[in-house]
Amino acid sequence: MASAGYDNCPVWAPAFGYIGAASCMILANFGSAWGTWQAGLGVCKMGIDYPKGVIKNIVPIVMAGVLGIYGLIVAVILTQAIREPAADGTTRYSQYNGYAHMAAGLCC
C-alpha cells in the first residue's frame, strides 16, 4: 500500500545522497592533495632555478588547500539536506533529491 505523495520517496533514496556527500569529500581531498603535491614540486624547481621567486609560488599551494575545505563545506551542505525517515519508515527524501545530491557530490 503506497502513501499518497510518497510514491517517489523510497527508503533507499538517502543512500544516493550519502554517496554524493562521501564522493565529494573523497574527490575534493584527493584533488587537494594532488594539487599540493604538484605545486610543491613547482616550488622546489623554482627554488633551484630562481630562488627569489619562491614566495610567489606559494599561492598555488594555498589554493590547492582551499579545495579540500570547499569539499568539506559542500559535503556538510549535502548531508544537512538529507531528512531522516519518520517513525513509520516513510521518508520525504525523493529519488530526485538523491540523484541530484549524488551528482553534486561527483561534480564537486
ABEGO torsion letter per residue (X at the ends): XBBBGAAABBAAAAAAAAAAAAAAAAAAAAAAAAAAAAAAAAAAAAAAABAAAAAAAAAAAAAAAAAAAAAAAAAAAAAAABBBBBAAGBBABBAAAAAAAAAAAAAX
